[in-house]
Amino acid sequence: MPMYSGRRIERQQLPYHLKLFNSHTERLMGYLGNVSEEGFMLISELPLIVGADFSVELRIPGRDAGGDNCMVPIRLDATCQWCREDANPRHYDSGFKVLDGSPEYGQLVKSLRDYFSFSPLNTPA
């Protein structure tokens, strides 16, 4: 099946990978490679079943009500759209479409976009 290359969705590449867990088993599935509002790419050590639905959980650094550091869970449901071998041996890239994204997931995508975007300075160089 030919791969569609005319993407129109802005993705944020993640130089430091966020861990993604299976919500039911609590086992690590892999690491996020990029994200968009509509989906994400997972980098894993095992190939995933294309067409399967997954309940997943991201755990991102945050702070609890007392101001202490903690891992904040973001749960969502997603369908695996494709899976292929990664450039790294024994790793696979899988594309997911988010089915049930939480407001927290939308905020994560926005925060990553803001963090990794360049904005012009208001002062002359």
N, C-alpha and C positions, 0 to 999 in steps of 0.2 A: 504494500500500500504506500503510495507516495506521500511524503511529508509536506504539509502545507507550510510554506515559508513566508507568506505575506502577513505576518502577525501585526495586529493593530492594538494589542493590549500592552500597556506599559508595564514592564516587570522590573522589580528591584532585585539585582543580584546581591547575594549575601556573602561577603568575604569571610565572615565568621558564622558558621552554621549553627542554627537553632535546632535543638533536638525535637523529634516528633515521635510520640508514643501511641500505641494501640490503646484506645480508651478502655477496652474490655479486659485485656490481659496485662496492661501496664508495662508491656515490653517495648523496648526501644525499636522503632521501625527504621529509623535513619535520621537524616539531617536535611533541613530545607536548603535548596539550592537557589531558588528565587520565589517571589510571591507577587501576586496581583490580586485585585478585588475578586476576580472570578476563579482563581485557582493558585496552584503552587507546584513546584517540582521537588520531588523527594530524591535524595541520593541514599541508596541502601546497599547492603551487602547481599541481599537476595532479590531475585526478580519478583514482581508482583503480578497478580492476575488482572489483566485488562478487562474492564467492564464491572469489576467487583466494587461494592460500596464498602467504605471503611469509616468507623467512628474513631477519630484521632484526637490527640491532645498535644498542643504545644505547651512547653513550659518555659516562660521567659522570666528573666530577672525583674524583680519589682520590690515593693515594700509592703509590709502588712500594716494593719491599722495602728500598731504601735511604732511604726517607722523603722522596724528592723528589716534587713534584707531577707527575701524569700523568693521562691519560684512561684509565679502566678500561672495557673492553668488556663488555657484557651481551648475549649472543646468545639469540634465541628465535624460534620459529616461530609464526605467527599467520595467521588467516583474516580477510579483509576482509568484514565483515557488512553494512555500508551505507556510502554515500558521498553527500554533498550539498554544495551551495554554502555557503561560510562567509559570515558577515555582512560580512567584508572582501572587496572586489572581487578577482577573480582568485585566490581561495584556496578550498580544499575541506576539509571535515571528513570523516574516515573512521573508522568504528568497527571495532575489531579484537577478535577472540576469541583469546586465547593458547592455542596447542595444546601447546606444549612449553616451559613456563617453567622457567628455571633457578632454583636456590636464590637466586642473586644477584638475580634479578628480584623474587622474593618479599621479599627483604631491602630492596630499593629501595622497594617499595610500603609496607612497614612503616616505613621511615625517613622517607618523605615524609609518611605519616599522622602520625607522632609529631612531625615538625618543624612541620607546619601546623595541628596541633590545639592547642586551648586547654585547659590543665589548671588546676584551681582552686589558688590559693595556700593554704598551710597556716597563714598568718598572717592575723590580722584586718585589715581595711582601715582 
